[in-house]
Amino acid sequence: MLSLRETALRLLDVIEHATVATVSSGGEPWNTPVYFARHGRAFYWISRDDAQHSINIRANGRVFIAIYDSSREDTSGAAVYIDADAHELTDEPSMTAALTRIYQRRRKPVPGVMSVRPPSSQRAYVAVARQAWTNVVHTSEGQSWDERVDLALE
């Protein structure tokens, strides 16, 4: 039987889309799904530079990420929540690392960095976890509740 940490980390290896929540400079919330790849505490994705979440990240680099298995019941370790700092990758080594992780996960050839720098509208992003957690689901007398449990990603 897998431990709670092993269950949550396996979820990150199996689920391919994360929901990234951002806030605009005017305080408006925005939530969007992205295809992601992970390495330790770093979560990588590619998005258009004019997408609302990309604009929000330029204005305010704080993001909240939720990754969950919507095909399962609400069980312990079925979701991972991440409070993170995000930014666009601009240096070639970081862009190459992000592209490699993303495209290896997709099982596709890794494109060059020109695919995520001008004049392309696509950009590579990283969110580095400040804190991550999962939940333990408890049930007693027909009532269920979640207990937040910190999760080490490395």
N, C-alpha and C positions, 0 to 999 in steps of 0.2 A: 504494500500500500504506500502511495506517495505521501510525503509530508505536505503540509499546507504550502510551504514555500516552493516545493517541487511542482505542485499542482499549478500554482500561479505562474511560475516561470515557464512551464510547459504550455500554458495558455498563450503566453507571449510568442512562443515558437510556432504555434498552430494558427492563431488568428492573424489575418493579414491586414485588417483595417482597424485603424484607431479613430476615435472621434476627438478632434482637437478643438477646444474652446478657447476663444480669444475675446478681447474687449477692444472696441474702437477708441480713438482719442476722445470721442464724445460720450464714452461710457456705455455704448450699445453692445450687448453680448452677441457673439457669433459662434456657431458650432458647425464643424464640417468634418466629414469622413475623409481620411487619407490612407493610401496604401503605405505601409511603413516597414522598415527594417530596424533592428535593434542591435546594439553592441554595448553590453553593460548598462550603464545609466543613460546612454545616448540613443535617441529615437530619431531616425532619418526619414524624410519624405521629399517628394518633388511636387511643386505646385507652380501655377502661373504667378508671376510677380504682381499682376493686377487683381488677383483673387482677393476677396475681402479679408480672409484670414491672413494672407501675406501682408496686406496693407496694415492690418492690426498689429502684426508682429513687429513691423518696422516702428510703429508708434509706441508699442508697449510689449516688450518681450516676454511677459509672463503668460503662460498657457496652462491649461488643465487638460489632461488626456485621460480618456476612459477607453479601456479595451475589455471587451466582454464577449462571451459566447452566448449569442441570442438563441441558440438552438437547445440550450440546456435549461433545466430548472434553476431557480435561484439557490445555488449551493455554495458551500465554502470554497473559496478560491476560484470562482467562476468569473471574476472580474478583477481587473487591476486598475488602480487610480493613481495618477501621477501629477504632482505639482511640479512644474518645470520652468526653466528659462529657455527661450527659443530665439534663434536668429538665422538669417540667411548665411549660407556658407559662401565665402568669397575667395579663399585661397585655394590654389590648385590641389595640394595634397588632401585637404579636407573634402573638397568636392569629389575627388577621385575615390576616396574612402567611402563616402556616402553612396555614390553611384555603384560602386562594387558591391556593397552590402545589399542595396535595393535590387539590383539586377540579378545578383546571384540568387536572391530569394525568389525572384520571378522566374528563375531558370532561363534567362535570356542573355544575349551578348551585352557586355557592358559598353555603353557609348562613351565617347570622349567628353571632356569637360565643356566643350563648346555647346553641348546640348543643354547646359544649365547656366550659360552666361550670355550676355548680349552678343548678337542681336536676338537670340532666342528669348521667348517670353517665359520659358521655364526656369525655375531656380531650385536649388537644393537647400533644404532646411534641416536644422538639428534642434532638438529639444533635449536639454540635459536635466535629468530628474533632480529636484531638490529633496523631494520626499515621495515615497511610493508606499502603497498599502493595498491590501485585499481585505475581504471580510470573511468572518466565520459566521455561519448562519446557525442560530440556536432556536430550538423549538421547545416550548414547555406549555402544557395545558392548552394545546391548540393554538398558541400564539407564537409567531416567529419574529425574531429581531436579529439585526446584524451587529457584530462586534468588529470594529476596525482594528486591523493588525498590521503594524509596520512590516514592510517587505524590503529586504536587501536585494538589490538588483545585480550586484557584482559577485 
